[in-house]
């Protein structure tokens, strides 16, 4: 290891600890013998499972300065992950202030690949502002910008009459779906060795860029049943999400990133998962194989036939 670099030791705070990337990060750090404090919203089955795994579980809200400040005490590095809900910039301010007061050394920030100043999605622009805010602190800061998660295939999947359907507004756009577990490997590595990655912005991708017709073909071959991609309009997509009771902030975000996707914002591949995370990212086929049980029935967000 080069002179001047040292792996982080001590206590790591993981927010979003019951989510797809947070839980995986908790498990990896614990498996490496590190101490982990997990910030959860509720005392429920998921938070109790974190405690059983060996994490110190604390309860709080990213918008509450007092609870975040308490969670930061004694922490060396922290992972910041905010859901697609209003208040991201305020939560980032709260997180940064609490971390600074507590003497936290580094942060890994979950952003998104569509984060940019000119983004039409309110959430994506707020992520860009959050990045800039954290860059103005003294924290060693790394931003990760994943493309669409492979896990989204489970959410938007419909199984009907023995066949699978993806009714989505992505046109002929392309991306390389990235598994949450692969992101966790990157997050853990950045927390453990933050210095070489200070102020870095890493887009995260799976191994192969595909359009949704090709994704459907991969799923079909893996599941052994016909799978179809049925392109729909952004308007139909937004209407279906509204009918399901999805919050307006999330509908606005998903509608606008669908347009971004069509324009290539989510495309690309790179070696970040293997180079920093230390393992080859899962392909669509590998992800579906590991999660076959989820594809036996329709996912919770599928867009029904009109």
Phi and psi in degrees as a GROMACS rama.xvg file:
@    title "Ramachandran Plot"
@    xaxis  label "Phi"
@    yaxis  label "Psi"
@TYPE xy
-59.4184  150.073  UNK-2
-58.6935  138.937  UNK-3
94.3191  -14.2377  UNK-4
-100.523  141.966  UNK-5
-146.235  143.378  UNK-6
-70.8394  141.128  UNK-7
-67.7541  140.773  UNK-8
-128.468  168.259  UNK-9
110.834  -139.233  UNK-10
-113.466  133.467  UNK-11
-113.665  133.477  UNK-12
-97.3705  126.646  UNK-13
-116.269  114.276  UNK-14
-90.8905  162.782  UNK-15
59.3723  34.3461  UNK-16
-70.3568  -18.8581  UNK-17
-94.2955  1.23879  UNK-18
-89.2743  -175.45  UNK-19
-64.3778  -43.6971  UNK-20
-89.1546  -33.7877  UNK-21
-67.1075  -46.2811  UNK-22
-63.43  -41.727  UNK-23
-61.8557  -37.9462  UNK-24
-66.1096  -42.6845  UNK-25
-55.6023  -48.7849  UNK-26
-63.1067  -40.8261  UNK-27
-66.1782  -43.157  UNK-28
-66.1538  -42.7694  UNK-29
-62.8564  -41.2612  UNK-30
-62.978  -27.9595  UNK-31
-85.0348  4.52918  UNK-32
86.0131  15.6297  UNK-33
-95.1768  156.372  UNK-34
-86.2119  136.764  UNK-35
-131.573  132.116  UNK-36
-109.555  124.805  UNK-37
-107.444  124.77  UNK-38
-91.962  119.489  UNK-39
-124.264  159.062  UNK-40
-85.9614  -36.3711  UNK-41
-135.962  152.359  UNK-42
-84.197  95.8277  UNK-43
-141.874  -171.735  UNK-44
-57.9457  -40.0588  UNK-45
-69.2857  -42.6269  UNK-46
-70.1756  -34.9258  UNK-47
-66.3772  -33.7265  UNK-48
-65.0128  -34.2796  UNK-49
-64.1165  -43.3438  UNK-50
-64.0236  -40.9397  UNK-51
-64.2744  -30.0169  UNK-52
-74.4371  -17.058  UNK-53
119.368  0.970897  UNK-54
-82.0349  150.649  UNK-55
-83.7893  117.295  UNK-56
-100.445  127.711  UNK-57
-123.841  156.8  UNK-58
-115.275  139.48  UNK-59
-178.96  -175.848  UNK-60
-132.906  132.549  UNK-61
-62.6658  -12.1473  UNK-62
-96.676  -0.657354  UNK-63
-107.904  109.986  UNK-64
-59.702  -40.1355  UNK-65
-65.9172  -45.0641  UNK-66
-70.2753  -35.8821  UNK-67
-69.3752  -40.6843  UNK-68
-60.9192  -43.1735  UNK-69
-62.0878  -40.2098  UNK-70
-67.6188  -24.4753  UNK-71
-81.7854  -12.8299  UNK-72
-62.8759  126.031  UNK-73
78.5907  6.8847  UNK-74
-85.5772  138.564  UNK-75
-88.8054  -47.1046  UNK-76
-142.082  152.589  UNK-77
-137.699  147.425  UNK-78
-106.869  124.72  UNK-79
-106.935  119.502  UNK-80
-139.898  114.427  UNK-81
-109.182  137.057  UNK-82
-69.4831  169.955  UNK-83
-78.5331  77.4851  UNK-84
-140.626  159  UNK-85
-60.3633  155.938  UNK-86
97.6578  15.057  UNK-87
-61.4154  -45.1041  UNK-88
-64.6282  -43.4961  UNK-89
-61.4047  -42.7054  UNK-90
-64.5166  -36.9779  UNK-91
-65.3191  -41.1495  UNK-92
-60.6212  -46.7069  UNK-93
-60.3033  -46.5405  UNK-94
-61.5313  -47.1272  UNK-95
-64.5995  -41.5362  UNK-96
-65.5085  -45.4376  UNK-97
-63.4345  -41.6728  UNK-98
-64.4668  -40.8291  UNK-99
-65.5323  -45.2415  UNK-100
-61.7384  -35.0594  UNK-101
-85.4947  -5.4661  UNK-102
76.5372  24.774  UNK-103
-63.1045  140.995  UNK-104
-90.5419  -36.4429  UNK-105
-144.797  158.544  UNK-106
-140.839  141.341  UNK-107
-109.073  123.833  UNK-108
-107.729  121.264  UNK-109
-79.9325  109.229  UNK-110
-108.697  -146.891  UNK-111
-154.93  157.084  UNK-112
-66.2846  -21.8947  UNK-113
-89.5858  5.46892  UNK-114
-69.1034  118.908  UNK-115
-166.877  161.742  UNK-116
-61.0949  -38.1204  UNK-117
-90.4699  9.78688  UNK-118
-59.2611  140.139  UNK-119
-84.2956  -23.8905  UNK-120
-72.234  128.681  UNK-121
-61.6176  -41.7745  UNK-122
-64.22  -41.7329  UNK-123
-64.1323  -41.8469  UNK-124
-65.7151  -37.8215  UNK-125
-64.4163  -36.0768  UNK-126
-62.2342  -42.0763  UNK-127
-61.9237  -43.5812  UNK-128
-64.1154  -39.0787  UNK-129
-62.5573  -39.9848  UNK-130
-58.8422  -47.7344  UNK-131
-64.3667  -37.2361  UNK-132
-63.9806  -48.5584  UNK-133
-62.9775  -33.9643  UNK-134
-64.7647  -19.8838  UNK-135
-90.0971  -0.693  UNK-136
-90.2325  177.264  UNK-137
-90.4368  2.74721  UNK-138
-70.7063  139.93  UNK-139
-66.9695  118.9  UNK-140
-126.772  130.645  UNK-141
-125.992  135.051  UNK-142
-108.288  132.809  UNK-143
-111.654  137.757  UNK-144
-125.852  85.506  UNK-145
-74.0054  149.573  UNK-146
-74.5966  -171.587  UNK-147
-58.1044  134.94  UNK-148
-66.5231  143.937  UNK-149
-60.2767  -31.1238  UNK-150
-62.011  -19.9663  UNK-151
-64.6846  -26.0436  UNK-152
-59.9565  -33.707  UNK-153
-68.6559  -34.0789  UNK-154
-73.3487  -41.4075  UNK-155
-95.6616  2.56117  UNK-156
-76.2546  134.441  UNK-157
-120.097  131.198  UNK-158
-110.889  120.052  UNK-159
-141.765  124.183  UNK-160
54.4543  40.8367  UNK-161
77.0513  10.6027  UNK-162
-128.438  158.37  UNK-163
-107.506  148.009  UNK-164
-137.914  139.491  UNK-165
-120.444  102.075  UNK-166
-101.955  98.5348  UNK-167
-140.036  156.741  UNK-168
-97.2552  44.2604  UNK-169
-104.962  5.27485  UNK-170
53.2164  -133.016  UNK-171
-105.342  16.7996  UNK-172
-62.1433  165.755  UNK-173
-133.927  151.498  UNK-174
-161.112  168.981  UNK-175
-113.046  96.557  UNK-176
-52.4462  136.549  UNK-177
-114.864  125.919  UNK-178
-73.8923  146.413  UNK-179
-60.5674  -36.0817  UNK-180
-64.1866  -35.3465  UNK-181
-67.2257  -38.7155  UNK-182
-64.2089  -38.1525  UNK-183
-59.6545  -38.73  UNK-184
-62.663  -38.8496  UNK-185
-68.1492  -45.6047  UNK-186
-58.9468  -47.9702  UNK-187
-60.586  -42.2937  UNK-188
-64.8426  -39.1276  UNK-189
-68.0443  -36.0788  UNK-190
-66.8651  -39.4442  UNK-191
-75.1358  -28.1238  UNK-192
-138.936  73.5616  UNK-193
-79.1682  -25.498  UNK-194
-58.7273  -44.6199  UNK-195
-68.2214  -10.1603  UNK-196
-115.624  13.6758  UNK-197
-62.2814  126.945  UNK-198
68.2519  13.6592  UNK-199
-76.8236  149.322  UNK-200
-123.364  113.286  UNK-201
-113.541  119.601  UNK-202
-80.1968  141.468  UNK-203
-117.239  131.33  UNK-204
-137.558  155.519  UNK-205
-74.126  -171.362  UNK-206
-81.5092  -24.5367  UNK-207
-136.262  128.695  UNK-208
-81.3592  130.011  UNK-209
-138.178  154.699  UNK-210
-91.8817  176.509  UNK-211
-74.5808  -22.7749  UNK-212
-64.3694  -41.7732  UNK-213
-71.4799  -36.2039  UNK-214
-61.2448  -45.2397  UNK-215
-60.2302  -39.312  UNK-216
-64.9148  -40.6586  UNK-217
-62.87  -43.025  UNK-218
-64.8544  -40.6477  UNK-219
-60.1998  -46.8745  UNK-220
-64.5116  -33.9075  UNK-221
-78.1787  -40.7929  UNK-222
-86.7726  -17.2666  UNK-223
72.9826  33.1806  UNK-224
-149.272  158.144  UNK-225
-64.6352  134.764  UNK-226
-129.834  132.104  UNK-227
-121.839  139.483  UNK-228
-99.0392  122.457  UNK-229
-115.996  96.5376  UNK-230
-63.0273  135.407  UNK-231
-126.471  170.895  UNK-232
-79.535  157.542  UNK-233
-60.5763  -35.9344  UNK-234
-64.6909  -42.8228  UNK-235
-64.5054  -40.0031  UNK-236
-60.8646  -49.0769  UNK-237
-63.3996  -40.145  UNK-238
-63.6842  -41.8031  UNK-239
-64.3651  -40.2904  UNK-240
-67.8096  -38.915  UNK-241
-64.1383  -42.1518  UNK-242
-62.4908  -28.6001  UNK-243
-81.7428  -1.01469  UNK-244
85.8188  15.4822  UNK-245
-66.5664  138.804  UNK-246
-57.953  146.678  UNK-247
-58.5812  -37.2885  UNK-248
-59.626  -41.5926  UNK-249
-73.4678  -37.7652  UNK-250
-62.7695  -43.2674  UNK-251
-61.1332  -41.6542  UNK-252
-64.873  -52.8978  UNK-253
-64.0618  -34.9684  UNK-254
-65.0922  -42.1998  UNK-255
-76.8246  -33.976  UNK-256
-73.5803  -22.2983  UNK-257
-62.5151  -39.9248  UNK-258
-67.529  -42.1694  UNK-259
-56.2775  -43.7065  UNK-260
-59.2892  -46.132  UNK-261
-59.3518  -28.387  UNK-262
-94.9936  9.70462  UNK-263
90.6718  6.25436  UNK-264
-65.3348  -30.1069  UNK-265
-93.8071  2.03352  UNK-266
-78.6955  168.965  UNK-267
117.081  162.909  UNK-268
-141.442  157.949  UNK-269
-158.417  -174.241  UNK-270
-109.139  19.8399  UNK-271
-62.6132  -43.9645  UNK-272
-61.5503  -45.2711  UNK-273
-74.0158  -39.2423  UNK-274
-74.9296  -41.7483  UNK-275
-99.0263  -43.5386  UNK-276
-77.6906  -18.5059  UNK-277
80.8657  17.4363  UNK-278
-153.5  156.114  UNK-279
-71.661  135.522  UNK-280
-69.1511  151.006  UNK-281
-69.7872  139.698  UNK-282
-80.3065  170.492  UNK-283
-58.0318  -45.2575  UNK-284
-61.5671  -43.1192  UNK-285
-65.6505  -40.9651  UNK-286
-63.3395  -46.5024  UNK-287
-63.7981  -39.9687  UNK-288
-59.6896  -42.9142  UNK-289
-69.9439  -18.1596  UNK-290
-126.164  30.7684  UNK-291
-56.5476  -35.1118  UNK-292
-58.764  -32.2233  UNK-293
-70.81  -19.5083  UNK-294
-97.5376  8.69785  UNK-295
-78.3645  -21.3991  UNK-296
-134.459  171.564  UNK-297
-68.8219  149.183  UNK-298
-76.5331  170.154  UNK-299
-74.5658  -14.3917  UNK-300
-118.711  10.9103  UNK-301
-59.4074  147.045  UNK-302
-89.1129  114.15  UNK-303
-71.3251  158.716  UNK-304
-63.3354  140.947  UNK-305
